[in-house]
Amino acid sequence: MESLVDIKTRDGGKRHVQNERLLKLVLPISPNVAGVFSCHHISCITSERAWVNDSKSLILTNKAGETLHHLEDLCHKTYSGLHAVNREDELFYIDEEYNIIKLSRDMDRAILFIKTTASRRKLQSRFWAQPSTLEQSAIWTPQYVTWSFSTGDRISTWRPQCVCCSPFTGDLLVGMIKDKPESSKVTRYDQSGQMTQTIQYNDKDLELYRGPRFITESNNGDIVVCDDDAVVVTDREGRHRFSYTGHPLGSGLSPSGICTDVLSNIFICDSISKTVHMIDKDGQFLLHLMEPKDEDKPYSLGYNVYTHSLWVGTLYNNTLSIYTHSDQVSLEVSLVIGLRTLLLTGTSSFTSDNNGRPTRCFATSFALVLPIIFFLLDANFDP
């Protein structure tokens, strides 16, 4: 089994102990995913299942690489983060007409969650079926949520490029672009589809993004966006924190898939170095996770919150690598999760969903207990 801890760090000899321990990952399984030719984006659901897409199809697969469900109306005009899963395991994805579709957890019902005026398709029935039971169909229930677009022209209309679901609020974050004039932004929608936030400019009124392609929300509430040549990070309110442009400085960055772990470390696929960069929550480079390979490059990432495992997909084949923490490191990560959950459950207004996951985030209170958590983790490390 391959261990990522064996990969050399490239930060001038400075090794961060906490992150080194959290990166003691092993690669127990690397299946070929049937039904796709490459892995452009990954949305993890459980420890055993994830949604994966290529340029034509979006499939639900398991660790054995088997196809459990199959969709064919995914947008195929861009290689970006076209789908995401919320706390209820419902799938949101951008279809070929730039609408956002919401598919139920049991995959029996799909609704038109957000309709873009760039769409030229008339509303019609759709059928969802397992590959082996094509005669079965689901119910298509239209639900209109109109975006504030001024025209139906695709060139001058805001078009969604990537989506992610907040694990804390359940909000949908959408990276969007338009061509004339060229502009990009990130918008936040609540669970009813109402737009509640727009992130577009920094404090100097300059645009933050050139073209958001992948987006995720960190455990500390930061919004992390994969842009054309940088990873742009803002806080929950949309204030620019930093932009990561690669390591070493001046080497450049061509980012694609991104994800974050429980400590808000950020993982970034880079087409230039053909590896995965790991940076901390403040943008400090930590290390490269794997040696580059000439025949392929990592392109998509997913982080499983149940097992704290890292799913890595490649651009030119359908190999899906699943890295998991060693038992000792899993215990340390569980300590962070346990203390955080203890804090949340000790709050009178705490609620949870059917899977026992917190439905509210108390970032301010959690920040007060973070020093205690890291003190306990330090105490658990070998000298």
Contacts in CASP RR format, 6 or more apart in sequence:
PFRMAT RR
TARGET T0000
AUTHOR 0000-0000-0000
METHOD contacts of the structure
MODEL  1
MESLVDIKTRDGGKRHVQNERLLKLVLPISPNVAGVFSCHHISCITSERA
WVNDSKSLILTNKAGETLHHLEDLCHKTYSGLHAVNREDELFYIDEEYNI
IKLSRDMDRAILFIKTTASRRKLQSRFWAQPSTLEQSAIWTPQYVTWSFS
TGDRISTWRPQCVCCSPFTGDLLVGMIKDKPESSKVTRYDQSGQMTQTIQ
YNDKDLELYRGPRFITESNNGDIVVCDDDAVVVTDREGRHRFSYTGHPLG
SGLSPSGICTDVLSNIFICDSISKTVHMIDKDGQFLLHLMEPKDEDKPYS
LGYNVYTHSLWVGTLYNNTLSIYTHSDQVSLEVSLVIGLRTLLLTGTSSF
TSDNNGRPTRCFATSFALVLPIIFFLLDANFDP
1 26 0 8 1.000
1 27 0 8 1.000
1 28 0 8 1.000
2 26 0 8 1.000
2 27 0 8 1.000
3 24 0 8 1.000
3 25 0 8 1.000
3 26 0 8 1.000
3 27 0 8 1.000
4 23 0 8 1.000
4 24 0 8 1.000
4 25 0 8 1.000
4 26 0 8 1.000
4 27 0 8 1.000
4 289 0 8 1.000
4 290 0 8 1.000
4 323 0 8 1.000
5 20 0 8 1.000
5 23 0 8 1.000
5 24 0 8 1.000
5 25 0 8 1.000
7 287 0 8 1.000
7 288 0 8 1.000
7 289 0 8 1.000
7 290 0 8 1.000
7 291 0 8 1.000
8 287 0 8 1.000
8 288 0 8 1.000
9 15 0 8 1.000
9 20 0 8 1.000
9 286 0 8 1.000
9 287 0 8 1.000
9 288 0 8 1.000
10 247 0 8 1.000
10 248 0 8 1.000
10 285 0 8 1.000
10 287 0 8 1.000
10 288 0 8 1.000
11 247 0 8 1.000
11 284 0 8 1.000
11 285 0 8 1.000
11 286 0 8 1.000
11 287 0 8 1.000
16 280 0 8 1.000
16 286 0 8 1.000
17 378 0 8 1.000
17 381 0 8 1.000
18 263 0 8 1.000
18 374 0 8 1.000
18 377 0 8 1.000
18 378 0 8 1.000
18 381 0 8 1.000
19 263 0 8 1.000
19 265 0 8 1.000
19 278 0 8 1.000
19 280 0 8 1.000
19 286 0 8 1.000
19 287 0 8 1.000
21 329 0 8 1.000
21 332 0 8 1.000
21 381 0 8 1.000
22 261 0 8 1.000
22 263 0 8 1.000
22 265 0 8 1.000
22 325 0 8 1.000
22 329 0 8 1.000
22 332 0 8 1.000
22 333 0 8 1.000
23 278 0 8 1.000
23 287 0 8 1.000
23 289 0 8 1.000
24 325 0 8 1.000
24 326 0 8 1.000
24 328 0 8 1.000
24 329 0 8 1.000
25 309 0 8 1.000
25 310 0 8 1.000
25 323 0 8 1.000
25 324 0 8 1.000
25 325 0 8 1.000
25 326 0 8 1.000
25 329 0 8 1.000
26 323 0 8 1.000
26 324 0 8 1.000
26 326 0 8 1.000
27 321 0 8 1.000
27 322 0 8 1.000
27 323 0 8 1.000
28 322 0 8 1.000
28 324 0 8 1.000
29 63 0 8 1.000
29 321 0 8 1.000
29 322 0 8 1.000
30 319 0 8 1.000
30 320 0 8 1.000
30 321 0 8 1.000
30 322 0 8 1.000
31 61 0 8 1.000
31 63 0 8 1.000
31 64 0 8 1.000
31 65 0 8 1.000
31 319 0 8 1.000
31 320 0 8 1.000
31 322 0 8 1.000
32 65 0 8 1.000
32 317 0 8 1.000
32 318 0 8 1.000
32 319 0 8 1.000
32 320 0 8 1.000
33 39 0 8 1.000
33 52 0 8 1.000
33 59 0 8 1.000
33 61 0 8 1.000
33 65 0 8 1.000
33 67 0 8 1.000
33 318 0 8 1.000
33 319 0 8 1.000
33 320 0 8 1.000
34 61 0 8 1.000
34 65 0 8 1.000
34 66 0 8 1.000
34 67 0 8 1.000
34 318 0 8 1.000
35 57 0 8 1.000
35 59 0 8 1.000
35 67 0 8 1.000
35 70 0 8 1.000
35 318 0 8 1.000
36 52 0 8 1.000
36 53 0 8 1.000
36 54 0 8 1.000
36 56 0 8 1.000
36 57 0 8 1.000
36 59 0 8 1.000
36 318 0 8 1.000
37 54 0 8 1.000
37 55 0 8 1.000
37 56 0 8 1.000
37 317 0 8 1.000
37 318 0 8 1.000
38 54 0 8 1.000
38 55 0 8 1.000
38 299 0 8 1.000
38 314 0 8 1.000
38 315 0 8 1.000
38 316 0 8 1.000
38 317 0 8 1.000
38 318 0 8 1.000
39 52 0 8 1.000
39 53 0 8 1.000
39 54 0 8 1.000
39 299 0 8 1.000
39 300 0 8 1.000
39 313 0 8 1.000
39 314 0 8 1.000
39 315 0 8 1.000
39 318 0 8 1.000
39 319 0 8 1.000
39 320 0 8 1.000
40 53 0 8 1.000
40 54 0 8 1.000
40 55 0 8 1.000
40 79 0 8 1.000
40 80 0 8 1.000
40 81 0 8 1.000
40 82 0 8 1.000
40 299 0 8 1.000
40 300 0 8 1.000
40 315 0 8 1.000
41 52 0 8 1.000
41 53 0 8 1.000
41 80 0 8 1.000
41 81 0 8 1.000
41 82 0 8 1.000
41 83 0 8 1.000
41 214 0 8 1.000
41 257 0 8 1.000
41 300 0 8 1.000
42 50 0 8 1.000
42 51 0 8 1.000
42 52 0 8 1.000
42 300 0 8 1.000
42 301 0 8 1.000
42 302 0 8 1.000
42 311 0 8 1.000
42 313 0 8 1.000
42 320 0 8 1.000
43 50 0 8 1.000
43 51 0 8 1.000
43 83 0 8 1.000
43 84 0 8 1.000
43 85 0 8 1.000
43 91 0 8 1.000
43 302 0 8 1.000
44 50 0 8 1.000
44 85 0 8 1.000
44 302 0 8 1.000
44 303 0 8 1.000
44 304 0 8 1.000
44 305 0 8 1.000
44 311 0 8 1.000
45 51 0 8 1.000
45 60 0 8 1.000
45 85 0 8 1.000
45 89 0 8 1.000
46 89 0 8 1.000
46 304 0 8 1.000
46 306 0 8 1.000
47 304 0 8 1.000
47 306 0 8 1.000
47 307 0 8 1.000
47 309 0 8 1.000
48 62 0 8 1.000
48 63 0 8 1.000
49 60 0 8 1.000
49 61 0 8 1.000
49 62 0 8 1.000
49 68 0 8 1.000
50 60 0 8 1.000
50 61 0 8 1.000
50 302 0 8 1.000
50 304 0 8 1.000
50 311 0 8 1.000
50 320 0 8 1.000
51 58 0 8 1.000
51 59 0 8 1.000
51 60 0 8 1.000
51 61 0 8 1.000
51 83 0 8 1.000
51 85 0 8 1.000
51 91 0 8 1.000
52 58 0 8 1.000
52 59 0 8 1.000
52 61 0 8 1.000
52 300 0 8 1.000
52 313 0 8 1.000
52 320 0 8 1.000
53 59 0 8 1.000
53 74 0 8 1.000
53 82 0 8 1.000
53 83 0 8 1.000
54 318 0 8 1.000
55 76 0 8 1.000
55 79 0 8 1.000
56 72 0 8 1.000
56 74 0 8 1.000
56 76 0 8 1.000
57 70 0 8 1.000
57 71 0 8 1.000
57 72 0 8 1.000
57 74 0 8 1.000
58 70 0 8 1.000
58 71 0 8 1.000
58 72 0 8 1.000
58 74 0 8 1.000
58 82 0 8 1.000
58 83 0 8 1.000
58 93 0 8 1.000
59 67 0 8 1.000
59 68 0 8 1.000
59 69 0 8 1.000
59 70 0 8 1.000
59 71 0 8 1.000
60 67 0 8 1.000
60 68 0 8 1.000
60 69 0 8 1.000
60 70 0 8 1.000
60 107 0 8 1.000
61 67 0 8 1.000
61 68 0 8 1.000
61 320 0 8 1.000
62 68 0 8 1.000
63 322 0 8 1.000
65 320 0 8 1.000
67 131 0 8 1.000
68 130 0 8 1.000
69 107 0 8 1.000
69 128 0 8 1.000
69 130 0 8 1.000
69 131 0 8 1.000
70 130 0 8 1.000
70 131 0 8 1.000
71 93 0 8 1.000
71 103 0 8 1.000
71 128 0 8 1.000
73 95 0 8 1.000
73 96 0 8 1.000
73 101 0 8 1.000
73 126 0 8 1.000
74 82 0 8 1.000
74 83 0 8 1.000
74 93 0 8 1.000
74 94 0 8 1.000
74 95 0 8 1.000
74 96 0 8 1.000
75 82 0 8 1.000
75 94 0 8 1.000
75 95 0 8 1.000
75 96 0 8 1.000
75 97 0 8 1.000
75 98 0 8 1.000
76 96 0 8 1.000
77 96 0 8 1.000
78 161 0 8 1.000
78 213 0 8 1.000
79 213 0 8 1.000
79 256 0 8 1.000
79 299 0 8 1.000
80 161 0 8 1.000
80 162 0 8 1.000
80 212 0 8 1.000
80 213 0 8 1.000
80 214 0 8 1.000
81 161 0 8 1.000
81 162 0 8 1.000
81 163 0 8 1.000
81 213 0 8 1.000
81 214 0 8 1.000
81 215 0 8 1.000
81 257 0 8 1.000
82 93 0 8 1.000
82 94 0 8 1.000
82 162 0 8 1.000
82 163 0 8 1.000
83 91 0 8 1.000
83 92 0 8 1.000
83 93 0 8 1.000
83 94 0 8 1.000
83 163 0 8 1.000
84 91 0 8 1.000
84 92 0 8 1.000
84 93 0 8 1.000
84 163 0 8 1.000
84 164 0 8 1.000
84 165 0 8 1.000
84 172 0 8 1.000
85 91 0 8 1.000
85 92 0 8 1.000
85 165 0 8 1.000
86 92 0 8 1.000
86 165 0 8 1.000
86 170 0 8 1.000
86 172 0 8 1.000
87 165 0 8 1.000
87 167 0 8 1.000
87 170 0 8 1.000
87 353 0 8 1.000
87 355 0 8 1.000
87 357 0 8 1.000
87 359 0 8 1.000
88 105 0 8 1.000
88 353 0 8 1.000
88 354 0 8 1.000
89 105 0 8 1.000
89 355 0 8 1.000
90 102 0 8 1.000
90 103 0 8 1.000
90 104 0 8 1.000
90 105 0 8 1.000
91 102 0 8 1.000
91 103 0 8 1.000
91 107 0 8 1.000
92 100 0 8 1.000
92 101 0 8 1.000
92 102 0 8 1.000
92 103 0 8 1.000
92 113 0 8 1.000
92 163 0 8 1.000
92 165 0 8 1.000
92 172 0 8 1.000
93 100 0 8 1.000
93 101 0 8 1.000
93 103 0 8 1.000
93 163 0 8 1.000
94 100 0 8 1.000
94 101 0 8 1.000
94 160 0 8 1.000
94 161 0 8 1.000
94 162 0 8 1.000
94 163 0 8 1.000
95 101 0 8 1.000
97 116 0 8 1.000
97 118 0 8 1.000
97 119 0 8 1.000
97 120 0 8 1.000
97 121 0 8 1.000
98 116 0 8 1.000
98 118 0 8 1.000
98 119 0 8 1.000
98 159 0 8 1.000
98 160 0 8 1.000
99 112 0 8 1.000
99 113 0 8 1.000
99 114 0 8 1.000
99 115 0 8 1.000
99 116 0 8 1.000
99 119 0 8 1.000
99 121 0 8 1.000
100 113 0 8 1.000
100 114 0 8 1.000
100 116 0 8 1.000
100 160 0 8 1.000
100 163 0 8 1.000
100 172 0 8 1.000
100 174 0 8 1.000
101 110 0 8 1.000
101 111 0 8 1.000
101 112 0 8 1.000
101 113 0 8 1.000
102 110 0 8 1.000
102 111 0 8 1.000
102 113 0 8 1.000
103 109 0 8 1.000
103 110 0 8 1.000
103 128 0 8 1.000
104 110 0 8 1.000
107 128 0 8 1.000
107 138 0 8 1.000
108 128 0 8 1.000
108 138 0 8 1.000
108 139 0 8 1.000
109 138 0 8 1.000
109 139 0 8 1.000
109 140 0 8 1.000
109 141 0 8 1.000
110 126 0 8 1.000
110 128 0 8 1.000
110 138 0 8 1.000
110 140 0 8 1.000
110 141 0 8 1.000
111 140 0 8 1.000
111 141 0 8 1.000
111 142 0 8 1.000
111 143 0 8 1.000
112 123 0 8 1.000
112 142 0 8 1.000
112 143 0 8 1.000
112 144 0 8 1.000
113 143 0 8 1.000
113 145 0 8 1.000
113 193 0 8 1.000
114 145 0 8 1.000
114 147 0 8 1.000
114 160 0 8 1.000
114 189 0 8 1.000
114 193 0 8 1.000
115 144 0 8 1.000
115 145 0 8 1.000
115 146 0 8 1.000
115 147 0 8 1.000
116 147 0 8 1.000
116 149 0 8 1.000
116 157 0 8 1.000
116 158 0 8 1.000
116 159 0 8 1.000
116 160 0 8 1.000
117 146 0 8 1.000
117 147 0 8 1.000
117 149 0 8 1.000
117 151 0 8 1.000
117 152 0 8 1.000
117 157 0 8 1.000
118 149 0 8 1.000
118 152 0 8 1.000
118 153 0 8 1.000
118 154 0 8 1.000
118 157 0 8 1.000
118 159 0 8 1.000
123 142 0 8 1.000
124 140 0 8 1.000
125 140 0 8 1.000
126 138 0 8 1.000
126 140 0 8 1.000
127 137 0 8 1.000
127 138 0 8 1.000
127 140 0 8 1.000
128 137 0 8 1.000
128 138 0 8 1.000
129 135 0 8 1.000
129 136 0 8 1.000
129 137 0 8 1.000
129 138 0 8 1.000
130 136 0 8 1.000
145 189 0 8 1.000
145 192 0 8 1.000
145 193 0 8 1.000
145 194 0 8 1.000
147 158 0 8 1.000
147 195 0 8 1.000
148 195 0 8 1.000
149 157 0 8 1.000
149 158 0 8 1.000
150 156 0 8 1.000
151 157 0 8 1.000
155 178 0 8 1.000
155 179 0 8 1.000
155 180 0 8 1.000
156 178 0 8 1.000
156 179 0 8 1.000
156 180 0 8 1.000
157 178 0 8 1.000
158 176 0 8 1.000
158 177 0 8 1.000
158 178 0 8 1.000
158 185 0 8 1.000
159 176 0 8 1.000
159 177 0 8 1.000
159 178 0 8 1.000
160 174 0 8 1.000
160 175 0 8 1.000
160 176 0 8 1.000
161 175 0 8 1.000
161 176 0 8 1.000
161 177 0 8 1.000
161 211 0 8 1.000
161 212 0 8 1.000
161 213 0 8 1.000
162 174 0 8 1.000
162 175 0 8 1.000
162 212 0 8 1.000
162 213 0 8 1.000
162 214 0 8 1.000
162 215 0 8 1.000
162 226 0 8 1.000
163 172 0 8 1.000
163 173 0 8 1.000
163 174 0 8 1.000
163 175 0 8 1.000
163 215 0 8 1.000
164 172 0 8 1.000
164 173 0 8 1.000
164 215 0 8 1.000
164 216 0 8 1.000
164 217 0 8 1.000
165 171 0 8 1.000
165 172 0 8 1.000
165 173 0 8 1.000
166 172 0 8 1.000
166 173 0 8 1.000
166 217 0 8 1.000
167 217 0 8 1.000
167 305 0 8 1.000
167 357 0 8 1.000
168 217 0 8 1.000
168 221 0 8 1.000
168 358 0 8 1.000
168 359 0 8 1.000
168 360 0 8 1.000
168 361 0 8 1.000
169 190 0 8 1.000
169 360 0 8 1.000
169 361 0 8 1.000
170 190 0 8 1.000
170 191 0 8 1.000
170 359 0 8 1.000
171 188 0 8 1.000
171 189 0 8 1.000
171 190 0 8 1.000
171 191 0 8 1.000
171 196 0 8 1.000
172 188 0 8 1.000
172 189 0 8 1.000
172 190 0 8 1.000
172 191 0 8 1.000
172 193 0 8 1.000
173 186 0 8 1.000
173 187 0 8 1.000
173 188 0 8 1.000
173 189 0 8 1.000
173 215 0 8 1.000
173 217 0 8 1.000
173 223 0 8 1.000
174 186 0 8 1.000
174 187 0 8 1.000
174 188 0 8 1.000
174 189 0 8 1.000
174 215 0 8 1.000
175 184 0 8 1.000
175 185 0 8 1.000
175 186 0 8 1.000
175 187 0 8 1.000
175 209 0 8 1.000
175 212 0 8 1.000
175 215 0 8 1.000
175 225 0 8 1.000
176 184 0 8 1.000
176 185 0 8 1.000
176 186 0 8 1.000
176 187 0 8 1.000
176 212 0 8 1.000
177 183 0 8 1.000
177 184 0 8 1.000
177 211 0 8 1.000
177 212 0 8 1.000
178 184 0 8 1.000
183 200 0 8 1.000
183 207 0 8 1.000
184 200 0 8 1.000
184 207 0 8 1.000
184 208 0 8 1.000
184 209 0 8 1.000
184 210 0 8 1.000
184 211 0 8 1.000
184 212 0 8 1.000
184 227 0 8 1.000
185 198 0 8 1.000
185 199 0 8 1.000
185 200 0 8 1.000
185 209 0 8 1.000
185 212 0 8 1.000
186 198 0 8 1.000
186 199 0 8 1.000
186 200 0 8 1.000
186 209 0 8 1.000
186 212 0 8 1.000
186 215 0 8 1.000
186 223 0 8 1.000
186 225 0 8 1.000
186 234 0 8 1.000
187 195 0 8 1.000
187 197 0 8 1.000
187 198 0 8 1.000
187 199 0 8 1.000
188 195 0 8 1.000
188 196 0 8 1.000
188 197 0 8 1.000
188 198 0 8 1.000
188 199 0 8 1.000
189 195 0 8 1.000
189 196 0 8 1.000
190 196 0 8 1.000
197 238 0 8 1.000
199 208 0 8 1.000
199 223 0 8 1.000
199 234 0 8 1.000
199 238 0 8 1.000
200 207 0 8 1.000
200 208 0 8 1.000
200 209 0 8 1.000
201 207 0 8 1.000
201 208 0 8 1.000
202 208 0 8 1.000
202 240 0 8 1.000
203 239 0 8 1.000
203 240 0 8 1.000
208 225 0 8 1.000
208 232 0 8 1.000
208 234 0 8 1.000
208 240 0 8 1.000
209 225 0 8 1.000
209 227 0 8 1.000
209 232 0 8 1.000
210 227 0 8 1.000
210 228 0 8 1.000
210 229 0 8 1.000
211 227 0 8 1.000
211 228 0 8 1.000
212 225 0 8 1.000
212 226 0 8 1.000
212 227 0 8 1.000
213 226 0 8 1.000
213 227 0 8 1.000
213 228 0 8 1.000
213 255 0 8 1.000
213 256 0 8 1.000
214 225 0 8 1.000
214 226 0 8 1.000
214 255 0 8 1.000
214 256 0 8 1.000
214 257 0 8 1.000
214 258 0 8 1.000
215 223 0 8 1.000
215 224 0 8 1.000
215 225 0 8 1.000
215 226 0 8 1.000
215 258 0 8 1.000
216 223 0 8 1.000
216 224 0 8 1.000
216 258 0 8 1.000
216 259 0 8 1.000
216 260 0 8 1.000
217 223 0 8 1.000
217 224 0 8 1.000
217 260 0 8 1.000
218 224 0 8 1.000
218 233 0 8 1.000
218 260 0 8 1.000
218 264 0 8 1.000
218 266 0 8 1.000
218 281 0 8 1.000
219 260 0 8 1.000
219 261 0 8 1.000
219 262 0 8 1.000
219 263 0 8 1.000
219 264 0 8 1.000
220 264 0 8 1.000
220 281 0 8 1.000
220 363 0 8 1.000
221 235 0 8 1.000
221 236 0 8 1.000
221 361 0 8 1.000
221 363 0 8 1.000
222 233 0 8 1.000
222 234 0 8 1.000
222 235 0 8 1.000
222 236 0 8 1.000
222 241 0 8 1.000
222 264 0 8 1.000
222 281 0 8 1.000
223 233 0 8 1.000
223 234 0 8 1.000
223 235 0 8 1.000
223 236 0 8 1.000
223 238 0 8 1.000
224 231 0 8 1.000
224 232 0 8 1.000
224 233 0 8 1.000
224 258 0 8 1.000
224 260 0 8 1.000
224 266 0 8 1.000
225 231 0 8 1.000
225 232 0 8 1.000
225 233 0 8 1.000
225 234 0 8 1.000
226 255 0 8 1.000
226 256 0 8 1.000
226 257 0 8 1.000
226 258 0 8 1.000
226 268 0 8 1.000
227 243 0 8 1.000
227 255 0 8 1.000
229 245 0 8 1.000
229 252 0 8 1.000
229 253 0 8 1.000
229 254 0 8 1.000
229 255 0 8 1.000
230 243 0 8 1.000
230 244 0 8 1.000
230 245 0 8 1.000
230 253 0 8 1.000
230 255 0 8 1.000
231 243 0 8 1.000
231 244 0 8 1.000
231 253 0 8 1.000
231 255 0 8 1.000
231 258 0 8 1.000
231 266 0 8 1.000
231 268 0 8 1.000
231 279 0 8 1.000
232 240 0 8 1.000
232 243 0 8 1.000
233 240 0 8 1.000
233 241 0 8 1.000
233 242 0 8 1.000
233 243 0 8 1.000
233 244 0 8 1.000
233 266 0 8 1.000
233 283 0 8 1.000
234 240 0 8 1.000
234 241 0 8 1.000
235 241 0 8 1.000
236 363 0 8 1.000
241 282 0 8 1.000
242 282 0 8 1.000
242 283 0 8 1.000
244 253 0 8 1.000
244 266 0 8 1.000
244 268 0 8 1.000
244 277 0 8 1.000
244 279 0 8 1.000
244 283 0 8 1.000
244 285 0 8 1.000
245 252 0 8 1.000
245 253 0 8 1.000
246 252 0 8 1.000
246 253 0 8 1.000
246 270 0 8 1.000
246 277 0 8 1.000
246 285 0 8 1.000
247 277 0 8 1.000
247 285 0 8 1.000
251 272 0 8 1.000
251 273 0 8 1.000
252 272 0 8 1.000
253 268 0 8 1.000
253 270 0 8 1.000
253 272 0 8 1.000
253 277 0 8 1.000
254 270 0 8 1.000
254 271 0 8 1.000
254 272 0 8 1.000
255 268 0 8 1.000
255 269 0 8 1.000
255 270 0 8 1.000
255 271 0 8 1.000
256 269 0 8 1.000
256 270 0 8 1.000
256 271 0 8 1.000
256 299 0 8 1.000
256 300 0 8 1.000
256 315 0 8 1.000
257 268 0 8 1.000
257 269 0 8 1.000
257 299 0 8 1.000
257 300 0 8 1.000
257 301 0 8 1.000
258 266 0 8 1.000
258 267 0 8 1.000
258 268 0 8 1.000
258 269 0 8 1.000
258 301 0 8 1.000
259 266 0 8 1.000
259 267 0 8 1.000
259 301 0 8 1.000
259 302 0 8 1.000
259 303 0 8 1.000
259 310 0 8 1.000
260 266 0 8 1.000
260 267 0 8 1.000
260 303 0 8 1.000
261 267 0 8 1.000
261 303 0 8 1.000
261 308 0 8 1.000
261 310 0 8 1.000
262 305 0 8 1.000
262 308 0 8 1.000
262 333 0 8 1.000
262 336 0 8 1.000
262 337 0 8 1.000
263 281 0 8 1.000
263 336 0 8 1.000
264 280 0 8 1.000
264 281 0 8 1.000
265 278 0 8 1.000
265 279 0 8 1.000
265 280 0 8 1.000
265 281 0 8 1.000
265 286 0 8 1.000
266 278 0 8 1.000
266 279 0 8 1.000
266 280 0 8 1.000
266 281 0 8 1.000
266 283 0 8 1.000
267 276 0 8 1.000
267 277 0 8 1.000
267 278 0 8 1.000
267 289 0 8 1.000
267 301 0 8 1.000
267 303 0 8 1.000
267 310 0 8 1.000
268 276 0 8 1.000
268 277 0 8 1.000
268 278 0 8 1.000
268 279 0 8 1.000
268 301 0 8 1.000
269 276 0 8 1.000
269 297 0 8 1.000
269 298 0 8 1.000
269 299 0 8 1.000
269 300 0 8 1.000
269 301 0 8 1.000
269 312 0 8 1.000
270 276 0 8 1.000
270 277 0 8 1.000
271 297 0 8 1.000
271 299 0 8 1.000
271 315 0 8 1.000
273 288 0 8 1.000
273 292 0 8 1.000
274 292 0 8 1.000
274 293 0 8 1.000
274 294 0 8 1.000
274 296 0 8 1.000
274 297 0 8 1.000
274 298 0 8 1.000
275 288 0 8 1.000
275 289 0 8 1.000
275 290 0 8 1.000
275 291 0 8 1.000
275 292 0 8 1.000
275 297 0 8 1.000
275 298 0 8 1.000
276 288 0 8 1.000
276 289 0 8 1.000
276 290 0 8 1.000
276 298 0 8 1.000
276 301 0 8 1.000
276 312 0 8 1.000
277 285 0 8 1.000
277 288 0 8 1.000
277 289 0 8 1.000
278 285 0 8 1.000
278 286 0 8 1.000
278 287 0 8 1.000
278 288 0 8 1.000
278 289 0 8 1.000
279 285 0 8 1.000
279 286 0 8 1.000
280 286 0 8 1.000
289 310 0 8 1.000
290 298 0 8 1.000
290 312 0 8 1.000
295 316 0 8 1.000
296 314 0 8 1.000
296 315 0 8 1.000
296 316 0 8 1.000
296 317 0 8 1.000
296 319 0 8 1.000
297 314 0 8 1.000
297 315 0 8 1.000
297 316 0 8 1.000
298 312 0 8 1.000
298 313 0 8 1.000
298 314 0 8 1.000
298 315 0 8 1.000
299 313 0 8 1.000
299 314 0 8 1.000
299 315 0 8 1.000
300 312 0 8 1.000
300 313 0 8 1.000
300 314 0 8 1.000
301 310 0 8 1.000
301 311 0 8 1.000
301 312 0 8 1.000
301 313 0 8 1.000
302 310 0 8 1.000
302 311 0 8 1.000
302 312 0 8 1.000
303 309 0 8 1.000
303 310 0 8 1.000
303 311 0 8 1.000
304 310 0 8 1.000
304 311 0 8 1.000
307 324 0 8 1.000
307 325 0 8 1.000
307 330 0 8 1.000
308 324 0 8 1.000
308 325 0 8 1.000
308 330 0 8 1.000
308 333 0 8 1.000
309 322 0 8 1.000
309 323 0 8 1.000
309 324 0 8 1.000
309 325 0 8 1.000
310 322 0 8 1.000
310 323 0 8 1.000
310 324 0 8 1.000
311 320 0 8 1.000
311 321 0 8 1.000
311 322 0 8 1.000
311 323 0 8 1.000
312 320 0 8 1.000
312 321 0 8 1.000
312 322 0 8 1.000
312 323 0 8 1.000
313 319 0 8 1.000
313 320 0 8 1.000
313 321 0 8 1.000
314 321 0 8 1.000
324 330 0 8 1.000
325 333 0 8 1.000
332 377 0 8 1.000
332 380 0 8 1.000
335 373 0 8 1.000
335 376 0 8 1.000
335 377 0 8 1.000
335 380 0 8 1.000
336 373 0 8 1.000
336 377 0 8 1.000
339 369 0 8 1.000
339 372 0 8 1.000
339 373 0 8 1.000
339 376 0 8 1.000
340 366 0 8 1.000
340 369 0 8 1.000
340 373 0 8 1.000
341 358 0 8 1.000
343 362 0 8 1.000
343 365 0 8 1.000
343 366 0 8 1.000
343 369 0 8 1.000
344 350 0 8 1.000
344 358 0 8 1.000
344 360 0 8 1.000
344 361 0 8 1.000
344 362 0 8 1.000
344 366 0 8 1.000
345 358 0 8 1.000
347 362 0 8 1.000
347 365 0 8 1.000
349 360 0 8 1.000
350 358 0 8 1.000
350 360 0 8 1.000
351 358 0 8 1.000
351 359 0 8 1.000
351 360 0 8 1.000
352 358 0 8 1.000
352 359 0 8 1.000
353 359 0 8 1.000
END
